[in-house]
Amino acid sequence: MSKPIFIPFANQNIKNIIFDLGGVILNIDYHLTIDAYKNLGITDFDSMFTQAQQVGLFDQLDKGLVTPAQFRDGIRQISNPALTDKQIDDAWNAMLLDFPPQRLDVLEKVKPHYSTFLLSNTNAIHIEEYNKVLHKTFGVDNLSVYFDKEYYSHLIHMRKPDAEAFEIILRENNLNPSETLFIDDTQQHVEGARKLGILAHHLNIPAGECIEKLFT
């Protein structure tokens, strides 16, 4: 069986691929969460949370430095003390959409030919929600069946684009950066990987790029 070809790096000796999750595998829309929290009374939510940069409470949740309960209490403190846990979680999860089947097909096709990893800036509330989607839609409990190993920011206490988030994958799996491809839809994450010598591709979603078109 021939290897799948990654078009932009067809002449590179790629042995390992690190995938981002949100936007690359899982469809997401950050604006849905921004709008949901504005509807809960946090009128300046978009200044505190964006795809490119998070501050304070949101960053701490993604790094696993606060529990979901502490996160919810923090949201109540900056908005409405009467908000329920469900209201807060529903707003936070509003950005999570679907897993297109063709993208999971890509992961299944690529895995036999490369060492594959997942590196995601995520959190305990989100992972519980999209695991439910995976189970309901595809009958799998989590994403482990698609990768050799997953790295979630709230479990490793590190976030992209910090160098340490990439270094832990390289070190634990003895990967050569020059033989490793990283695919992400956020430019600053791609730049963080490139600083370590990793081959990195910025997936330009607004221009219609998707992983289904990268592998043939």
SELUMPA-260706 format. One record per residue (C-alpha): residue number from 1; x, y, z. Coordinates in nm, 4 decimals, always signed. Last residue first. Layout:
+-----+----------+----------+----------+
|  nr |       xx |       yy |       zz |
+-----+----------+----------+----------+
| NUM |        X |        Y |        Z |
...
+-----+----------+----------+----------+
//
This chain:
+-----+----------+----------+----------+
|  nr |       xx |       yy |       zz |
+-----+----------+----------+----------+
| 216 |  -0.4619 |  +1.1676 |  -0.1457 |
| 215 |  -0.4133 |  +1.3740 |  +0.1693 |
| 214 |  -0.4337 |  +1.7528 |  +0.1787 |
| 213 |  -0.7871 |  +1.7883 |  +0.0426 |
| 212 |  -0.9526 |  +1.5892 |  +0.3229 |
| 211 |  -0.7393 |  +1.7869 |  +0.5679 |
| 210 |  -0.9323 |  +2.1017 |  +0.4892 |
| 209 |  -0.8606 |  +2.4222 |  +0.2983 |
| 208 |  -1.1545 |  +2.6328 |  +0.1825 |
| 207 |  -0.9939 |  +2.9767 |  +0.1913 |
| 206 |  -1.1656 |  +3.0527 |  +0.5231 |
| 205 |  -1.0118 |  +2.7267 |  +0.6570 |
| 204 |  -0.6502 |  +2.8141 |  +0.5840 |
| 203 |  -0.4749 |  +2.5161 |  +0.7423 |
| 202 |  -0.1383 |  +2.6554 |  +0.8440 |
| 201 |  +0.1179 |  +2.3831 |  +0.7770 |
| 200 |  +0.4094 |  +2.3120 |  +1.0056 |
| 199 |  +0.7352 |  +2.1295 |  +0.9532 |
| 198 |  +0.8842 |  +2.1245 |  +1.3024 |
| 197 |  +1.2149 |  +2.3060 |  +1.3487 |
| 196 |  +1.1368 |  +2.4246 |  +1.7004 |
| 195 |  +1.0494 |  +2.7775 |  +1.5881 |
| 194 |  +0.8226 |  +2.6173 |  +1.3280 |
| 193 |  +0.5966 |  +2.4783 |  +1.5978 |
| 192 |  +0.5343 |  +2.8194 |  +1.7533 |
| 191 |  +0.4694 |  +2.9687 |  +1.4094 |
| 190 |  +0.2012 |  +2.7092 |  +1.3434 |
| 189 |  +0.0374 |  +2.7891 |  +1.6773 |
| 188 |  +0.0448 |  +3.1603 |  +1.5941 |
| 187 |  -0.1224 |  +3.0938 |  +1.2601 |
| 186 |  -0.4225 |  +2.9059 |  +1.3978 |
| 185 |  -0.5698 |  +2.6362 |  +1.1694 |
| 184 |  -0.3229 |  +2.3669 |  +1.2726 |
| 183 |  -0.1272 |  +2.0879 |  +1.1024 |
| 182 |  +0.2106 |  +1.9794 |  +1.2424 |
| 181 |  +0.4502 |  +1.7668 |  +1.0370 |
| 180 |  +0.7419 |  +1.5809 |  +1.1911 |
| 179 |  +1.0515 |  +1.4532 |  +1.0127 |
| 178 |  +1.2499 |  +1.7749 |  +1.0685 |
| 177 |  +1.1334 |  +1.7774 |  +1.4310 |
| 176 |  +1.2865 |  +1.4309 |  +1.4922 |
| 175 |  +1.0555 |  +1.2438 |  +1.7266 |
| 174 |  +1.1657 |  +1.0507 |  +2.0345 |
| 173 |  +0.8058 |  +0.9915 |  +2.1463 |
| 172 |  +0.8248 |  +1.1503 |  +2.4894 |
| 171 |  +1.0690 |  +1.4197 |  +2.3750 |
| 170 |  +0.8935 |  +1.5340 |  +2.0570 |
| 169 |  +0.5523 |  +1.5302 |  +2.2227 |
| 168 |  +0.6768 |  +1.7159 |  +2.5330 |
| 167 |  +0.8587 |  +1.9670 |  +2.3126 |
| 166 |  +0.5422 |  +2.0722 |  +2.1321 |
| 165 |  +0.3599 |  +2.1933 |  +2.4429 |
| 164 |  +0.6887 |  +2.3226 |  +2.5874 |
| 163 |  +0.7327 |  +2.5620 |  +2.2949 |
| 162 |  +0.4243 |  +2.7625 |  +2.3895 |
| 161 |  +0.1855 |  +2.8034 |  +2.0931 |
| 160 |  +0.0005 |  +2.6011 |  +2.2124 |
| 159 |  -0.0963 |  +2.5277 |  +2.5688 |
| 158 |  +0.0597 |  +2.3426 |  +2.8597 |
| 157 |  -0.0871 |  +2.1818 |  +3.1715 |
| 156 |  -0.0369 |  +1.8300 |  +3.0238 |
| 155 |  -0.3949 |  +1.7291 |  +3.1129 |
| 154 |  -0.5710 |  +2.0606 |  +3.0435 |
| 153 |  -0.3690 |  +2.1021 |  +2.7239 |
| 152 |  -0.4694 |  +1.7687 |  +2.5756 |
| 151 |  -0.2035 |  +1.5485 |  +2.4175 |
| 150 |  -0.3253 |  +1.2407 |  +2.2352 |
| 149 |  -0.1235 |  +0.9303 |  +2.1472 |
| 148 |  -0.0929 |  +0.6822 |  +1.8614 |
| 147 |  -0.4001 |  +0.8398 |  +1.7105 |
| 146 |  -0.7423 |  +0.7525 |  +1.5630 |
| 145 |  -0.8629 |  +0.5009 |  +1.8219 |
| 144 |  -0.7745 |  +0.7470 |  +2.0992 |
| 143 |  -1.0384 |  +0.9948 |  +1.9813 |
| 142 |  -1.2973 |  +0.9060 |  +2.2444 |
| 141 |  -1.5810 |  +0.6664 |  +2.3283 |
| 140 |  -1.6422 |  +0.5351 |  +1.9776 |
| 139 |  -1.9892 |  +0.4602 |  +1.8390 |
| 138 |  -1.9620 |  +0.7028 |  +1.5483 |
| 137 |  -2.2408 |  +0.9575 |  +1.5997 |
| 136 |  -2.3510 |  +0.9071 |  +1.9604 |
| 135 |  -2.0092 |  +0.8099 |  +2.0905 |
| 134 |  -1.8266 |  +1.0861 |  +1.9066 |
| 133 |  -2.0833 |  +1.3460 |  +2.0115 |
| 132 |  -2.0564 |  +1.2366 |  +2.3754 |
| 131 |  -1.6784 |  +1.2615 |  +2.3454 |
| 130 |  -1.7370 |  +1.6124 |  +2.2176 |
| 129 |  -1.9102 |  +1.7135 |  +2.5401 |
| 128 |  -1.6738 |  +1.5533 |  +2.7895 |
| 127 |  -1.3778 |  +1.7033 |  +2.6052 |
| 126 |  -1.5309 |  +2.0489 |  +2.6189 |
| 125 |  -1.5883 |  +2.0598 |  +2.9921 |
| 124 |  -1.2489 |  +1.9110 |  +3.0801 |
| 123 |  -1.0520 |  +2.1546 |  +2.8656 |
| 122 |  -0.9014 |  +2.2065 |  +2.5234 |
| 121 |  -0.5900 |  +2.3340 |  +2.3493 |
| 120 |  -0.5315 |  +2.0264 |  +2.1387 |
| 119 |  -0.2307 |  +1.8272 |  +2.0258 |
| 118 |  -0.3229 |  +1.4964 |  +1.8590 |
| 117 |  -0.0586 |  +1.2508 |  +1.7454 |
| 116 |  +0.0091 |  +1.0267 |  +1.4483 |
| 115 |  +0.3054 |  +0.8010 |  +1.3738 |
| 114 |  +0.2743 |  +0.7591 |  +0.9998 |
| 113 |  +0.1632 |  +0.4990 |  +0.7449 |
| 112 |  -0.1022 |  +0.2992 |  +0.9309 |
| 111 |  -0.2461 |  +0.6213 |  +1.0824 |
| 110 |  -0.3063 |  +0.8108 |  +0.7563 |
| 109 |  -0.6135 |  +0.6265 |  +0.6296 |
| 108 |  -0.7871 |  +0.6176 |  +0.9681 |
| 107 |  -0.7176 |  +0.9868 |  +1.0203 |
| 106 |  -0.8515 |  +1.0676 |  +0.6738 |
| 105 |  -1.1681 |  +0.8673 |  +0.7434 |
| 104 |  -1.2135 |  +1.0728 |  +1.0602 |
| 103 |  -1.2080 |  +1.3763 |  +0.8371 |
| 102 |  -1.4574 |  +1.2256 |  +0.5936 |
| 101 |  -1.7015 |  +1.1613 |  +0.8773 |
| 100 |  -1.7294 |  +1.5351 |  +0.9556 |
|  99 |  -1.7025 |  +1.5678 |  +1.3340 |
|  98 |  -1.9647 |  +1.8174 |  +1.4431 |
|  97 |  -2.0224 |  +2.1512 |  +1.6193 |
|  96 |  -1.8529 |  +2.2711 |  +1.9362 |
|  95 |  -1.8773 |  +2.6494 |  +1.9757 |
|  94 |  -2.1896 |  +2.6227 |  +2.1922 |
|  93 |  -1.9953 |  +2.4231 |  +2.4507 |
|  92 |  -1.9147 |  +2.7252 |  +2.6681 |
|  91 |  -2.2718 |  +2.8531 |  +2.6435 |
|  90 |  -2.4143 |  +2.5120 |  +2.7341 |
|  89 |  -2.1655 |  +2.4784 |  +3.0187 |
|  88 |  -2.2600 |  +2.8136 |  +3.1715 |
|  87 |  -2.6327 |  +2.7556 |  +3.1393 |
|  86 |  -2.5933 |  +2.4032 |  +3.2760 |
|  85 |  -2.3961 |  +2.5189 |  +3.5795 |
|  84 |  -2.6745 |  +2.7634 |  +3.6593 |
|  83 |  -2.6468 |  +3.1397 |  +3.6349 |
|  82 |  -2.7797 |  +3.3201 |  +3.9441 |
|  81 |  -2.4490 |  +3.4882 |  +4.0308 |
|  80 |  -2.4665 |  +3.6815 |  +3.7004 |
|  79 |  -2.1609 |  +3.8033 |  +3.5129 |
|  78 |  -1.8010 |  +3.8308 |  +3.6290 |
|  77 |  -1.8486 |  +3.6319 |  +3.9496 |
|  76 |  -2.0771 |  +3.3794 |  +3.7831 |
|  75 |  -1.8114 |  +3.3033 |  +3.5229 |
|  74 |  -1.5568 |  +3.2495 |  +3.7992 |
|  73 |  -1.7909 |  +3.0104 |  +3.9793 |
|  72 |  -1.8241 |  +2.8139 |  +3.6559 |
|  71 |  -1.4473 |  +2.7988 |  +3.6168 |
|  70 |  -1.4039 |  +2.6859 |  +3.9752 |
|  69 |  -1.6512 |  +2.4029 |  +3.9172 |
|  68 |  -1.4757 |  +2.3074 |  +3.5905 |
|  67 |  -1.1514 |  +2.2849 |  +3.7881 |
|  66 |  -0.8813 |  +2.5497 |  +3.7654 |
|  65 |  -0.5184 |  +2.5058 |  +3.6574 |
|  64 |  -0.6131 |  +2.2527 |  +3.3908 |
|  63 |  -0.4247 |  +2.4488 |  +3.1268 |
|  62 |  -0.7418 |  +2.5112 |  +2.9260 |
|  61 |  -0.9243 |  +2.6178 |  +3.2408 |
|  60 |  -0.6443 |  +2.8585 |  +3.3336 |
|  59 |  -0.6521 |  +3.0144 |  +2.9870 |
|  58 |  -1.0257 |  +3.0693 |  +3.0160 |
|  57 |  -1.0015 |  +3.2268 |  +3.3612 |
|  56 |  -0.7338 |  +3.4764 |  +3.2742 |
|  55 |  -0.6941 |  +3.5587 |  +2.9091 |
|  54 |  -0.7382 |  +3.3812 |  +2.5804 |
|  53 |  -0.5717 |  +3.4569 |  +2.2490 |
|  52 |  -0.6035 |  +3.3634 |  +1.8846 |
|  51 |  -0.9466 |  +3.2019 |  +1.8919 |
|  50 |  -1.0896 |  +3.4839 |  +2.1002 |
|  49 |  -1.1855 |  +3.5242 |  +2.4641 |
|  48 |  -1.1691 |  +3.8231 |  +2.6960 |
|  47 |  -1.2554 |  +4.0983 |  +2.4476 |
|  46 |  -1.5282 |  +3.8778 |  +2.2974 |
|  45 |  -1.6866 |  +3.8412 |  +2.6411 |
|  44 |  -1.7454 |  +4.2152 |  +2.6779 |
|  43 |  -2.1247 |  +4.1925 |  +2.7193 |
|  42 |  -2.1139 |  +3.9113 |  +2.9711 |
|  41 |  -2.4889 |  +3.9124 |  +3.0390 |
|  40 |  -2.5918 |  +3.5552 |  +2.9620 |
|  39 |  -2.6756 |  +3.6551 |  +2.6045 |
|  38 |  -2.3202 |  +3.7830 |  +2.5725 |
|  37 |  -2.2097 |  +3.4380 |  +2.6820 |
|  36 |  -2.4067 |  +3.2740 |  +2.4033 |
|  35 |  -2.2836 |  +3.5236 |  +2.1437 |
|  34 |  -1.9181 |  +3.4557 |  +2.2294 |
|  33 |  -1.9873 |  +3.0830 |  +2.2350 |
|  32 |  -2.1459 |  +3.0922 |  +1.8893 |
|  31 |  -1.8675 |  +3.3199 |  +1.7636 |
|  30 |  -1.6103 |  +3.0530 |  +1.8392 |
|  29 |  -1.7496 |  +2.8294 |  +1.5653 |
|  28 |  -1.6110 |  +2.4770 |  +1.5665 |
|  27 |  -1.5904 |  +2.1828 |  +1.3277 |
|  26 |  -1.3857 |  +1.9016 |  +1.4770 |
|  25 |  -1.0918 |  +1.7665 |  +1.2766 |
|  24 |  -0.8970 |  +2.0763 |  +1.1708 |
|  23 |  -1.1152 |  +2.3521 |  +1.3137 |
|  22 |  -1.0729 |  +2.2259 |  +1.6692 |
|  21 |  -0.8407 |  +1.9256 |  +1.6853 |
|  20 |  -0.4800 |  +2.0045 |  +1.5890 |
|  19 |  -0.2929 |  +1.7199 |  +1.4250 |
|  18 |  +0.0661 |  +1.6085 |  +1.4796 |
|  17 |  +0.2070 |  +1.3988 |  +1.1949 |
|  16 |  +0.5161 |  +1.1786 |  +1.2090 |
|  15 |  +0.7369 |  +1.0162 |  +0.9438 |
|  14 |  +0.7700 |  +1.2983 |  +0.6935 |
|  13 |  +1.0708 |  +1.2818 |  +0.4612 |
|  12 |  +0.9821 |  +1.5948 |  +0.2647 |
|  11 |  +0.9240 |  +1.5958 |  -0.1130 |
|  10 |  +0.5433 |  +1.5837 |  -0.0904 |
|   9 |  +0.5338 |  +1.8642 |  +0.1662 |
|   8 |  +0.2602 |  +2.0856 |  +0.0168 |
|   7 |  +0.0707 |  +1.7782 |  -0.1201 |
|   6 |  +0.0683 |  +1.5385 |  +0.1726 |
|   5 |  +0.0760 |  +1.2063 |  -0.0044 |
|   4 |  -0.0875 |  +0.8990 |  +0.1464 |
|   3 |  +0.1694 |  +0.6200 |  +0.1514 |
|   2 |  +0.1444 |  +0.3388 |  -0.0968 |
|   1 |  +0.0000 |  +0.0000 |  +0.0000 |
+-----+----------+----------+----------+
//
